[in-house]
Amino acid sequence: MNAGVIAMLLGSAALKVGDRAPDFTLPDTEGKPVTLSRLLVQGPVILAFFPKAFTPG
């Protein structure tokens, strides 16, 4: 699924390089919630998208 399709499903415009990501909360690998705005208090954050790692397509 490409960024444009994801943005359409979420009801917002696709982000471009340099845009601020909207705040979100997602579970980490241990199931604990992680919130972007809380991470940003500690300094810069790099977001990476891995579409279904280790799967075809």
mmCIF file as Biopython writes it, N, C-alpha, C and O atoms, coordinates in Angstrom:
data_model
#
loop_
_atom_site.group_PDB
_atom_site.id
_atom_site.type_symbol
_atom_site.label_atom_id
_atom_site.label_alt_id
_atom_site.label_comp_id
_atom_site.label_asym_id
_atom_site.label_entity_id
_atom_site.label_seq_id
_atom_site.pdbx_PDB_ins_code
_atom_site.Cartn_x
_atom_site.Cartn_y
_atom_site.Cartn_z
_atom_site.occupancy
_atom_site.B_iso_or_equiv
_atom_site.auth_seq_id
_atom_site.auth_asym_id
_atom_site.pdbx_PDB_model_num
ATOM 1   N N  . MET A ? 1  ? 0.856  -1.169  0.000  1.0 0.0 1  A 1 
ATOM 2   C CA . MET A ? 1  ? 0.000  0.000   0.000  1.0 0.0 1  A 1 
ATOM 3   C C  . MET A ? 1  ? 0.904  1.235   0.000  1.0 0.0 1  A 1 
ATOM 4   O O  . MET A ? 1  ? 1.815  1.336   0.822  1.0 0.0 1  A 1 
ATOM 5   N N  . ASN A ? 2  ? 0.660  2.165   -0.909 1.0 0.0 2  A 1 
ATOM 6   C CA . ASN A ? 2  ? 1.533  3.340   -0.979 1.0 0.0 2  A 1 
ATOM 7   C C  . ASN A ? 2  ? 1.033  4.452   -0.055 1.0 0.0 2  A 1 
ATOM 8   O O  . ASN A ? 2  ? -0.082 4.391   0.463  1.0 0.0 2  A 1 
ATOM 9   N N  . ALA A ? 3  ? 1.875  5.464   0.142  1.0 0.0 3  A 1 
ATOM 10  C CA . ALA A ? 3  ? 1.570  6.552   1.077  1.0 0.0 3  A 1 
ATOM 11  C C  . ALA A ? 3  ? 0.279  7.278   0.720  1.0 0.0 3  A 1 
ATOM 12  O O  . ALA A ? 3  ? -0.470 7.677   1.612  1.0 0.0 3  A 1 
ATOM 13  N N  . GLY A ? 4  ? 0.008  7.455   -0.570 1.0 0.0 4  A 1 
ATOM 14  C CA . GLY A ? 4  ? -1.206 8.139   -0.991 1.0 0.0 4  A 1 
ATOM 15  C C  . GLY A ? 4  ? -2.460 7.379   -0.591 1.0 0.0 4  A 1 
ATOM 16  O O  . GLY A ? 4  ? -3.440 7.976   -0.147 1.0 0.0 4  A 1 
ATOM 17  N N  . VAL A ? 5  ? -2.428 6.071   -0.747 1.0 0.0 5  A 1 
ATOM 18  C CA . VAL A ? 5  ? -3.571 5.232   -0.366 1.0 0.0 5  A 1 
ATOM 19  C C  . VAL A ? 5  ? -3.771 5.276   1.148  1.0 0.0 5  A 1 
ATOM 20  O O  . VAL A ? 5  ? -4.901 5.385   1.625  1.0 0.0 5  A 1 
ATOM 21  N N  . ILE A ? 6  ? -2.678 5.190   1.900  1.0 0.0 6  A 1 
ATOM 22  C CA . ILE A ? 6  ? -2.765 5.246   3.361  1.0 0.0 6  A 1 
ATOM 23  C C  . ILE A ? 6  ? -3.349 6.584   3.797  1.0 0.0 6  A 1 
ATOM 24  O O  . ILE A ? 6  ? -4.216 6.627   4.670  1.0 0.0 6  A 1 
ATOM 25  N N  . ALA A ? 7  ? -2.881 7.675   3.198  1.0 0.0 7  A 1 
ATOM 26  C CA . ALA A ? 7  ? -3.394 8.999   3.536  1.0 0.0 7  A 1 
ATOM 27  C C  . ALA A ? 7  ? -4.881 9.107   3.236  1.0 0.0 7  A 1 
ATOM 28  O O  . ALA A ? 7  ? -5.642 9.686   4.013  1.0 0.0 7  A 1 
ATOM 29  N N  . MET A ? 8  ? -5.289 8.544   2.099  1.0 0.0 8  A 1 
ATOM 30  C CA . MET A ? 8  ? -6.706 8.587   1.735  1.0 0.0 8  A 1 
ATOM 31  C C  . MET A ? 8  ? -7.540 7.823   2.764  1.0 0.0 8  A 1 
ATOM 32  O O  . MET A ? 8  ? -8.607 8.287   3.168  1.0 0.0 8  A 1 
ATOM 33  N N  . LEU A ? 9  ? -7.059 6.663   3.183  1.0 0.0 9  A 1 
ATOM 34  C CA . LEU A ? 9  ? -7.792 5.869   4.166  1.0 0.0 9  A 1 
ATOM 35  C C  . LEU A ? 9  ? -7.862 6.572   5.517  1.0 0.0 9  A 1 
ATOM 36  O O  . LEU A ? 9  ? -8.847 6.431   6.241  1.0 0.0 9  A 1 
ATOM 37  N N  . LEU A ? 10 ? -6.827 7.324   5.858  1.0 0.0 10 A 1 
ATOM 38  C CA . LEU A ? 10 ? -6.799 8.042   7.123  1.0 0.0 10 A 1 
ATOM 39  C C  . LEU A ? 10 ? -7.491 9.395   7.043  1.0 0.0 10 A 1 
ATOM 40  O O  . LEU A ? 10 ? -7.679 10.057  8.064  1.0 0.0 10 A 1 
ATOM 41  N N  . GLY A ? 11 ? -7.868 9.808   5.846  1.0 0.0 11 A 1 
ATOM 42  C CA . GLY A ? 11 ? -8.581 11.064  5.679  1.0 0.0 11 A 1 
ATOM 43  C C  . GLY A ? 11 ? -7.692 12.285  5.731  1.0 0.0 11 A 1 
ATOM 44  O O  . GLY A ? 11 ? -8.149 13.360  6.120  1.0 0.0 11 A 1 
ATOM 45  N N  . SER A ? 12 ? -6.436 12.149  5.349  1.0 0.0 12 A 1 
ATOM 46  C CA . SER A ? 12 ? -5.539 13.298  5.349  1.0 0.0 12 A 1 
ATOM 47  C C  . SER A ? 12 ? -4.655 13.256  4.118  1.0 0.0 12 A 1 
ATOM 48  O O  . SER A ? 12 ? -4.579 12.242  3.424  1.0 0.0 12 A 1 
ATOM 49  N N  . ALA A ? 13 ? -3.984 14.375  3.853  1.0 0.0 13 A 1 
ATOM 50  C CA . ALA A ? 13 ? -3.092 14.446  2.700  1.0 0.0 13 A 1 
ATOM 51  C C  . ALA A ? 13 ? -1.805 13.687  2.994  1.0 0.0 13 A 1 
ATOM 52  O O  . ALA A ? 13 ? -1.390 13.576  4.148  1.0 0.0 13 A 1 
ATOM 53  N N  . ALA A ? 14 ? -1.178 13.169  1.950  1.0 0.0 14 A 1 
ATOM 54  C CA . ALA A ? 14 ? 0.087  12.465  2.098  1.0 0.0 14 A 1 
ATOM 55  C C  . ALA A ? 14 ? 1.165  13.436  2.580  1.0 0.0 14 A 1 
ATOM 56  O O  . ALA A ? 14 ? 1.198  14.595  2.165  1.0 0.0 14 A 1 
ATOM 57  N N  . LEU A ? 15 ? 2.041  12.955  3.453  1.0 0.0 15 A 1 
ATOM 58  C CA . LEU A ? 15 ? 3.140  13.778  3.941  1.0 0.0 15 A 1 
ATOM 59  C C  . LEU A ? 15 ? 4.251  13.826  2.906  1.0 0.0 15 A 1 
ATOM 60  O O  . LEU A ? 15 ? 4.458  12.876  2.150  1.0 0.0 15 A 1 
ATOM 61  N N  . LYS A ? 16 ? 4.954  14.934  2.885  1.0 0.0 16 A 1 
ATOM 62  C CA . LYS A ? 16 ? 6.108  15.100  2.001  1.0 0.0 16 A 1 
ATOM 63  C C  . LYS A ? 16 ? 7.363  15.167  2.859  1.0 0.0 16 A 1 
ATOM 64  O O  . LYS A ? 16 ? 7.280  15.396  4.065  1.0 0.0 16 A 1 
ATOM 65  N N  . VAL A ? 17 ? 8.513  14.972  2.252  1.0 0.0 17 A 1 
ATOM 66  C CA . VAL A ? 17 ? 9.775  15.070  2.974  1.0 0.0 17 A 1 
ATOM 67  C C  . VAL A ? 17 ? 9.840  16.421  3.675  1.0 0.0 17 A 1 
ATOM 68  O O  . VAL A ? 17 ? 9.616  17.460  3.055  1.0 0.0 17 A 1 
ATOM 69  N N  . GLY A ? 18 ? 10.143 16.404  4.951  1.0 0.0 18 A 1 
ATOM 70  C CA . GLY A ? 18 ? 10.237 17.631  5.736  1.0 0.0 18 A 1 
ATOM 71  C C  . GLY A ? 18 ? 8.963  18.008  6.474  1.0 0.0 18 A 1 
ATOM 72  O O  . GLY A ? 18 ? 9.000  18.859  7.362  1.0 0.0 18 A 1 
ATOM 73  N N  . ASP A ? 19 ? 7.822  17.388  6.124  1.0 0.0 19 A 1 
ATOM 74  C CA . ASP A ? 19 ? 6.569  17.659  6.838  1.0 0.0 19 A 1 
ATOM 75  C C  . ASP A ? 19 ? 6.631  17.094  8.250  1.0 0.0 19 A 1 
ATOM 76  O O  . ASP A ? 19 ? 7.332  16.114  8.504  1.0 0.0 19 A 1 
ATOM 77  N N  . ARG A ? 20 ? 5.898  17.713  9.162  1.0 0.0 20 A 1 
ATOM 78  C CA . ARG A ? 20 ? 5.779  17.177  10.515 1.0 0.0 20 A 1 
ATOM 79  C C  . ARG A ? 20 ? 4.766  16.040  10.498 1.0 0.0 20 A 1 
ATOM 80  O O  . ARG A ? 20 ? 3.688  16.160  9.915  1.0 0.0 20 A 1 
ATOM 81  N N  . ALA A ? 21 ? 5.121  14.950  11.137 1.0 0.0 21 A 1 
ATOM 82  C CA . ALA A ? 21 ? 4.198  13.815  11.255 1.0 0.0 21 A 1 
ATOM 83  C C  . ALA A ? 21 ? 3.122  14.153  12.284 1.0 0.0 21 A 1 
ATOM 84  O O  . ALA A ? 21 ? 3.415  14.801  13.289 1.0 0.0 21 A 1 
ATOM 85  N N  . PRO A ? 22 ? 1.890  13.726  12.048 1.0 0.0 22 A 1 
ATOM 86  C CA . PRO A ? 22 ? 0.854  13.940  13.052 1.0 0.0 22 A 1 
ATOM 87  C C  . PRO A ? 22 ? 1.155  13.094  14.290 1.0 0.0 22 A 1 
ATOM 88  O O  . PRO A ? 22 ? 1.773  12.036  14.181 1.0 0.0 22 A 1 
ATOM 89  N N  . ASP A ? 23 ? 0.725  13.551  15.454 1.0 0.0 23 A 1 
ATOM 90  C CA . ASP A ? 23 ? 0.956  12.792  16.674 1.0 0.0 23 A 1 
ATOM 91  C C  . ASP A ? 23 ? 0.188  11.474  16.604 1.0 0.0 23 A 1 
ATOM 92  O O  . ASP A ? 23 ? -0.922 11.425  16.074 1.0 0.0 23 A 1 
ATOM 93  N N  . PHE A ? 24 ? 0.773  10.423  17.132 1.0 0.0 24 A 1 
ATOM 94  C CA . PHE A ? 24 ? 0.127  9.117   17.149 1.0 0.0 24 A 1 
ATOM 95  C C  . PHE A ? 24 ? 0.673  8.304   18.311 1.0 0.0 24 A 1 
ATOM 96  O O  . PHE A ? 24 ? 1.736  8.601   18.857 1.0 0.0 24 A 1 
ATOM 97  N N  . THR A ? 25 ? -0.075 7.277   18.676 1.0 0.0 25 A 1 
ATOM 98  C CA . THR A ? 25 ? 0.349  6.314   19.687 1.0 0.0 25 A 1 
ATOM 99  C C  . THR A ? 25 ? 0.178  4.927   19.096 1.0 0.0 25 A 1 
ATOM 100 O O  . THR A ? 25 ? -0.893 4.579   18.599 1.0 0.0 25 A 1 
ATOM 101 N N  . LEU A ? 26 ? 1.253  4.131   19.154 1.0 0.0 26 A 1 
ATOM 102 C CA . LEU A ? 26 ? 1.244  2.759   18.642 1.0 0.0 26 A 1 
ATOM 103 C C  . LEU A ? 26 ? 1.976  1.865   19.623 1.0 0.0 26 A 1 
ATOM 104 O O  . LEU A ? 26 ? 2.799  2.348   20.400 1.0 0.0 26 A 1 
ATOM 105 N N  . PRO A ? 27 ? 1.690  0.555   19.603 1.0 0.0 27 A 1 
ATOM 106 C CA . PRO A ? 27 ? 2.409  -0.344  20.499 1.0 0.0 27 A 1 
ATOM 107 C C  . PRO A ? 27 ? 3.829  -0.615  20.006 1.0 0.0 27 A 1 
ATOM 108 O O  . PRO A ? 27 ? 4.074  -0.709  18.804 1.0 0.0 27 A 1 
ATOM 109 N N  . ASP A ? 28 ? 4.774  -0.741  20.970 1.0 0.0 28 A 1 
ATOM 110 C CA . ASP A ? 28 ? 6.134  -1.122  20.598 1.0 0.0 28 A 1 
ATOM 111 C C  . ASP A ? 28 ? 6.197  -2.641  20.469 1.0 0.0 28 A 1 
ATOM 112 O O  . ASP A ? 28 ? 5.161  -3.304  20.501 1.0 0.0 28 A 1 
ATOM 113 N N  . THR A ? 29 ? 7.387  -3.194  20.324 1.0 0.0 29 A 1 
ATOM 114 C CA . THR A ? 29 ? 7.515  -4.642  20.115 1.0 0.0 29 A 1 
ATOM 115 C C  . THR A ? 29 ? 7.095  -5.456  21.326 1.0 0.0 29 A 1 
ATOM 116 O O  . THR A ? 29 ? 6.883  -6.664  21.222 1.0 0.0 29 A 1 
ATOM 117 N N  . GLU A ? 30 ? 6.973  -4.801  22.476 1.0 0.0 30 A 1 
ATOM 118 C CA . GLU A ? 30 ? 6.519  -5.491  23.683 1.0 0.0 30 A 1 
ATOM 119 C C  . GLU A ? 30 ? 5.059  -5.188  24.001 1.0 0.0 30 A 1 
ATOM 120 O O  . GLU A ? 30 ? 4.545  -5.620  25.033 1.0 0.0 30 A 1 
ATOM 121 N N  . GLY A ? 31 ? 4.385  -4.443  23.113 1.0 0.0 31 A 1 
ATOM 122 C CA . GLY A ? 31 ? 2.981  -4.123  23.301 1.0 0.0 31 A 1 
ATOM 123 C C  . GLY A ? 31 ? 2.720  -2.877  24.140 1.0 0.0 31 A 1 
ATOM 124 O O  . GLY A ? 31 ? 1.564  -2.538  24.391 1.0 0.0 31 A 1 
ATOM 125 N N  . LYS A ? 32 ? 3.777  -2.188  24.579 1.0 0.0 32 A 1 
ATOM 126 C CA . LYS A ? 32 ? 3.611  -0.966  25.383 1.0 0.0 32 A 1 
ATOM 127 C C  . LYS A ? 32 ? 3.375  0.225   24.458 1.0 0.0 32 A 1 
ATOM 128 O O  . LYS A ? 32 ? 4.028  0.333   23.420 1.0 0.0 32 A 1 
ATOM 129 N N  . PRO A ? 33 ? 2.445  1.128   24.817 1.0 0.0 33 A 1 
ATOM 130 C CA . PRO A ? 33 ? 2.169  2.271   23.949 1.0 0.0 33 A 1 
ATOM 131 C C  . PRO A ? 33 ? 3.344  3.252   23.869 1.0 0.0 33 A 1 
ATOM 132 O O  . PRO A ? 33 ? 3.986  3.565   24.871 1.0 0.0 33 A 1 
ATOM 133 N N  . VAL A ? 34 ? 3.600  3.720   22.659 1.0 0.0 34 A 1 
ATOM 134 C CA . VAL A ? 34 ? 4.634  4.727   22.407 1.0 0.0 34 A 1 
ATOM 135 C C  . VAL A ? 34 ? 3.957  5.881   21.676 1.0 0.0 34 A 1 
ATOM 136 O O  . VAL A ? 34 ? 3.285  5.670   20.667 1.0 0.0 34 A 1 
ATOM 137 N N  . THR A ? 35 ? 4.133  7.105   22.185 1.0 0.0 35 A 1 
ATOM 138 C CA . THR A ? 35 ? 3.509  8.289   21.607 1.0 0.0 35 A 1 
ATOM 139 C C  . THR A ? 35 ? 4.588  9.194   21.014 1.0 0.0 35 A 1 
ATOM 140 O O  . THR A ? 35 ? 5.577  9.509   21.676 1.0 0.0 35 A 1 
ATOM 141 N N  . LEU A ? 36 ? 4.390  9.606   19.769 1.0 0.0 36 A 1 
ATOM 142 C CA . LEU A ? 36 ? 5.379  10.423  19.074 1.0 0.0 36 A 1 
ATOM 143 C C  . LEU A ? 36 ? 5.713  11.692  19.847 1.0 0.0 36 A 1 
ATOM 144 O O  . LEU A ? 36 ? 6.890  12.015  20.011 1.0 0.0 36 A 1 
ATOM 145 N N  . SER A ? 37 ? 4.718  12.412  20.321 1.0 0.0 37 A 1 
ATOM 146 C CA . SER A ? 37 ? 4.984  13.679  21.016 1.0 0.0 37 A 1 
ATOM 147 C C  . SER A ? 37 ? 5.833  13.477  22.262 1.0 0.0 37 A 1 
ATOM 148 O O  . SER A ? 37 ? 6.627  14.352  22.606 1.0 0.0 37 A 1 
ATOM 149 N N  . ARG A ? 38 ? 5.690  12.361  22.940 1.0 0.0 38 A 1 
ATOM 150 C CA . ARG A ? 38 ? 6.513  12.082  24.125 1.0 0.0 38 A 1 
ATOM 151 C C  . ARG A ? 38 ? 7.948  11.772  23.727 1.0 0.0 38 A 1 
ATOM 152 O O  . ARG A ? 38 ? 8.878  12.144  24.443 1.0 0.0 38 A 1 
ATOM 153 N N  . LEU A ? 39 ? 8.144  11.100  22.600 1.0 0.0 39 A 1 
ATOM 154 C CA . LEU A ? 39 ? 9.501  10.825  22.118 1.0 0.0 39 A 1 
ATOM 155 C C  . LEU A ? 39 ? 10.200 12.111  21.699 1.0 0.0 39 A 1 
ATOM 156 O O  . LEU A ? 39 ? 11.403 12.260  21.912 1.0 0.0 39 A 1 
ATOM 157 N N  . LEU A ? 40 ? 9.455  13.046  21.101 1.0 0.0 40 A 1 
ATOM 158 C CA . LEU A ? 40 ? 10.042 14.295  20.616 1.0 0.0 40 A 1 
ATOM 159 C C  . LEU A ? 40 ? 10.578 15.175  21.749 1.0 0.0 40 A 1 
ATOM 160 O O  . LEU A ? 40 ? 11.455 16.007  21.518 1.0 0.0 40 A 1 
ATOM 161 N N  . VAL A ? 41 ? 10.065 15.001  22.964 1.0 0.0 41 A 1 
ATOM 162 C CA . VAL A ? 41 ? 10.560 15.751  24.107 1.0 0.0 41 A 1 
ATOM 163 C C  . VAL A ? 41 ? 12.036 15.417  24.347 1.0 0.0 41 A 1 
ATOM 164 O O  . VAL A ? 41 ? 12.800 16.259  24.819 1.0 0.0 41 A 1 
ATOM 165 N N  . GLN A ? 42 ? 12.428 14.184  24.019 1.0 0.0 42 A 1 
ATOM 166 C CA . GLN A ? 42 ? 13.807 13.739  24.235 1.0 0.0 42 A 1 
ATOM 167 C C  . GLN A ? 42 ? 14.744 14.183  23.114 1.0 0.0 42 A 1 
ATOM 168 O O  . GLN A ? 42 ? 15.962 14.148  23.286 1.0 0.0 42 A 1 
ATOM 169 N N  . GLY A ? 43 ? 14.200 14.600  21.973 1.0 0.0 43 A 1 
ATOM 170 C CA . GLY A ? 43 ? 15.017 15.033  20.844 1.0 0.0 43 A 1 
ATOM 171 C C  . GLY A ? 43 ? 14.417 14.562  19.534 1.0 0.0 43 A 1 
ATOM 172 O O  . GLY A ? 43 ? 13.297 14.051  19.512 1.0 0.0 43 A 1 
ATOM 173 N N  . PRO A ? 44 ? 15.158 14.728  18.431 1.0 0.0 44 A 1 
ATOM 174 C CA . PRO A ? 44 ? 14.652 14.338  17.115 1.0 0.0 44 A 1 
ATOM 175 C C  . PRO A ? 44 ? 14.317 12.847  17.024 1.0 0.0 44 A 1 
ATOM 176 O O  . PRO A ? 44 ? 14.927 12.012  17.692 1.0 0.0 44 A 1 
ATOM 177 N N  . VAL A ? 45 ? 13.345 12.544  16.189 1.0 0.0 45 A 1 
ATOM 178 C CA . VAL A ? 45 ? 12.890 11.165  15.984 1.0 0.0 45 A 1 
ATOM 179 C C  . VAL A ? 45 ? 12.910 10.871  14.488 1.0 0.0 45 A 1 
ATOM 180 O O  . VAL A ? 45 ? 12.511 11.708  13.678 1.0 0.0 45 A 1 
ATOM 181 N N  . ILE A ? 46 ? 13.368 9.701   14.134 1.0 0.0 46 A 1 
ATOM 182 C CA . ILE A ? 46 ? 13.324 9.249   12.735 1.0 0.0 46 A 1 
ATOM 183 C C  . ILE A ? 46 ? 12.235 8.199   12.614 1.0 0.0 46 A 1 
ATOM 184 O O  . ILE A ? 46 ? 12.239 7.201   13.335 1.0 0.0 46 A 1 
ATOM 185 N N  . LEU A ? 47 ? 11.300 8.432   11.696 1.0 0.0 47 A 1 
ATOM 186 C CA . LEU A ? 47 ? 10.238 7.464   11.449 1.0 0.0 47 A 1 
ATOM 187 C C  . LEU A ? 47 ? 10.586 6.670   10.195 1.0 0.0 47 A 1 
ATOM 188 O O  . LEU A ? 47 ? 10.934 7.249   9.166  1.0 0.0 47 A 1 
ATOM 189 N N  . ALA A ? 48 ? 10.494 5.378   10.280 1.0 0.0 48 A 1 
ATOM 190 C CA . ALA A ? 48 ? 10.759 4.509   9.134  1.0 0.0 48 A 1 
ATOM 191 C C  . ALA A ? 48 ? 9.550  3.600   8.935  1.0 0.0 48 A 1 
ATOM 192 O O  . ALA A ? 48 ? 8.944  3.138   9.902  1.0 0.0 48 A 1 
ATOM 193 N N  . PHE A ? 49 ? 9.212  3.355   7.705  1.0 0.0 49 A 1 
ATOM 194 C CA . PHE A ? 49 ? 8.066  2.515   7.364  1.0 0.0 49 A 1 
ATOM 195 C C  . PHE A ? 49 ? 8.574  1.257   6.681  1.0 0.0 49 A 1 
ATOM 196 O O  . PHE A ? 49 ? 9.239  1.333   5.648  1.0 0.0 49 A 1 
ATOM 197 N N  . PHE A ? 50 ? 8.266  0.111   7.250  1.0 0.0 50 A 1 
ATOM 198 C CA . PHE A ? 50 ? 8.646  -1.169  6.680  1.0 0.0 50 A 1 
ATOM 199 C C  . PHE A ? 50 ? 7.366  -1.938  6.365  1.0 0.0 50 A 1 
ATOM 200 O O  . PHE A ? 50 ? 6.798  -2.571  7.255  1.0 0.0 50 A 1 
ATOM 201 N N  . PRO A ? 51 ? 6.903  -1.896  5.117  1.0 0.0 51 A 1 
ATOM 202 C CA . PRO A ? 51 ? 5.652  -2.570  4.785  1.0 0.0 51 A 1 
ATOM 203 C C  . PRO A ? 51 ? 5.818  -4.088  4.841  1.0 0.0 51 A 1 
ATOM 204 O O  . PRO A ? 51 ? 6.460  -4.702  3.988  1.0 0.0 51 A 1 
ATOM 205 N N  . LYS A ? 52 ? 5.224  -4.657  5.864  1.0 0.0 52 A 1 
ATOM 206 C CA . LYS A ? 52 ? 5.209  -6.119  6.022  1.0 0.0 52 A 1 
ATOM 207 C C  . LYS A ? 52 ? 6.571  -6.734  5.760  1.0 0.0 52 A 1 
ATOM 208 O O  . LYS A ? 52 ? 6.736  -7.528  4.834  1.0 0.0 52 A 1 
ATOM 209 N N  . ALA A ? 53 ? 7.531  -6.370  6.568  1.0 0.0 53 A 1 
ATOM 210 C CA . ALA A ? 53 ? 8.899  -6.878  6.411  1.0 0.0 53 A 1 
ATOM 211 C C  . ALA A ? 53 ? 8.900  -8.403  6.290  1.0 0.0 53 A 1 
ATOM 212 O O  . ALA A ? 53 ? 8.148  -9.098  6.973  1.0 0.0 53 A 1 
ATOM 213 N N  . PHE A ? 54 ? 9.741  -8.889  5.428  1.0 0.0 54 A 1 
ATOM 214 C CA . PHE A ? 54 ? 9.928  -10.312 5.190  1.0 0.0 54 A 1 
ATOM 215 C C  . PHE A ? 54 ? 8.732  -10.987 4.528  1.0 0.0 54 A 1 
ATOM 216 O O  . PHE A ? 54 ? 8.564  -12.202 4.631  1.0 0.0 54 A 1 
ATOM 217 N N  . THR A ? 55 ? 7.899  -10.195 3.846  1.0 0.0 55 A 1 
ATOM 218 C CA . THR A ? 55 ? 6.789  -10.784 3.095  1.0 0.0 55 A 1 
ATOM 219 C C  . THR A ? 55 ? 6.872  -10.280 1.657  1.0 0.0 55 A 1 
ATOM 220 O O  . THR A ? 55 ? 7.380  -9.184  1.421  1.0 0.0 55 A 1 
ATOM 221 N N  . PRO A ? 56 ? 6.383  -11.058 0.692  1.0 0.0 56 A 1 
ATOM 222 C CA . PRO A ? 56 ? 6.425  -10.609 -0.694 1.0 0.0 56 A 1 
ATOM 223 C C  . PRO A ? 56 ? 5.457  -9.452  -0.933 1.0 0.0 56 A 1 
ATOM 224 O O  . PRO A ? 56 ? 4.417  -9.364  -0.280 1.0 0.0 56 A 1 
ATOM 225 N N  . GLY A ? 57 ? 5.796  -8.576  -1.858 1.0 0.0 57 A 1 
ATOM 226 C CA . GLY A ? 57 ? 4.904  -7.500  -2.285 1.0 0.0 57 A 1 
ATOM 227 C C  . GLY A ? 57 ? 5.002  -6.321  -1.444 1.0 0.0 57 A 1 
ATOM 228 O O  . GLY A ? 57 ? 4.309  -5.333  -1.683 1.0 0.0 57 A 1 
#
